[in-house]
């Protein structure tokens, strides 16, 4: 592997990430009735750490779902195509859905998923929460409803984000120069 942990520069420390996740959860909590079910969909693998930390702070009844999509493979750039590894979802007729993703850059994966959910799940409401919003890379007209951080054009790893499946386990986010 050409990218080594000792070469990683810390971009956002663990405490800052945790604080922002709590603030995002507070925003979500203020937009939903505390008795209303929220179906929260995690896009594996990258969003799992953000997803679990976020879910701990949600005050309404939460139903958790997991799907697996990919547009990167082992590259640092999008392939331009979404690969569905597991996209089995129940029907959410007249229910609220919150999609949780690690990062939105081009918007390809989320455009695909949101269209899929709207066409197949009959949900009342579909919202999007992301840990990182990389607006400079956007190619699709997708805006997250909740974003913990805006990010410049850096390839970042940690807190679920990976480089060739490595570094997801870090409790901070960093980048390689």
N, C-alpha and C positions, 0 to 999 in steps of 0.2 A: 504494500500500500504506500502510495506516494505522499500522503498527508499524515503527519505524525502529531500526537497529542501535545508534545512540547512546543510545536509551532503554532498552536491555536491561541489566538488573542481573545480575551474576554470582551464581549460586546455588552451583554446585560447579565448582571449577577442574579443569583437565585432569589434573594430577598426582593429585588425590584420586580422580578417576574411574578412572584407570589402576590405582591401588593397590587399589581395591575390586574391579575386574574380576579382578585376579590372585588376590585372596582368594576370590572366587566360584569361579574355576577350581580353586583348591586344594581347595575343598569338593567340587566335582564329581569331581575326580581321586581323592579319598579314598573316594568311594562306588562307584567302578567299577574293575574289574580292568584293568590297563594293557594287556592283550592283547585285551580285549573291544571289539568295534566299537561306536561310539556314532554313531547317525544324528542329526545336528544340523540342525534345520529353522529357517531364518530367515524371519520374517514381514517382508516388504518393505513399505515402504521404510524405515520408522523404525528397525528393529532392526539394520540392516546394520553400523553402526559398532560397536555393542556386540558383535554376532555375530563380526565379524572379529577384534576385539581378544581376545575370550574364546577363540576357536578357537586362537589362537597359544599359549595357555597350557595347553591340554588335552594330557594325556600318553598317551592311548589312541588307537588308529586311529579317525579321524573321517571319516564320509561326510557331505558338505555338500549340503543341499537348500535351495531357495528357493521360497517361495510368496508370493502377494500377496492380502491381504484388506483390507477397509476398512469402518469403521463411522462415520468422521468426514467424509469428503469434504473440503471446504474450510472446514468449520466448526470451532469450538473446543469443540463438544459432540457427543457421540455421536448419530447419527441414529436409533439404536434397532434398526437392521437391519445385518446383515453382508453385504457385497457381496464375492463371490468373483471376483477378477480373474484369478487363476491358482492352482488348487488341485490340480494334478496331482502325485500322490505315488506312489512304488512301494509294493508290499506289503512290509511289514516283519515278516513272520511270525517270531515268537519273537526279535525284536531289540529293542534299547533305542533309545528316541527321546528327544531333548531338544529341546523347543521353545524358541526364543529370541525374546523380544519386548522392545520398548523400554519399554513402560509398561503396567501393568494398572490400570485404573480401575474401570469398571462390571463388567468381566469378560465382557461380551457376546461379543467376538471370540474370546477364549480358550475360553469355554464351547462355542461353536460348533465351534472347531477340535479341541478335545480329544474331543468327542463324535464328530466326523467320523473322526478317526484311530482311535478305539476301535472304531467300527463297520466301518471299511473296510480297515484296515491290519494287523490281527491282531498287533500289537506285544506283546512280552513286558512292556515297561515304558514308561510315558510320563511324563516329568517336564518341569517348566517353569522356565526361568530368565528373570528380568526385570531390566532395569536399574533401573526405578522401580516401586515398589508404592504406589499411591494408595488405601489402605484406606478412606478416608473416602468414596469414590465408589462402593464395591462394591455391586452389585445382584445378582450371581450368586455362588454358593458356590464360588469358585475361589481357591485359595491357591497361590502359587508355591513351588516346592521350594527355589529359590535367588533371592534378591533382593539387589541391590547396595545400593539405597537405599530408604528409606521417604520419601514425599513428602506434604506437606500439600496442601490444595486450591488449588494454583497451576497455571496453564497455563504449561508450560515448553517451551523450545526449545533446540536445540543437540544435538550428539552424536547426530544421527539424527532427533531430534524436530523437527517443523516447525510453522510457521504459514503456511498457504496455500502449501506446498511450499518456503518459504524457511527459512533458518537451519539446515538439517540439517548443513551442513559445519563448523559451529563445533566446536572441540575442548573446549569447556566447555558447561555447561548454565546457562541464564539464564531470567529471567522479565521480563515487562513489568508495571509498576505501573499 
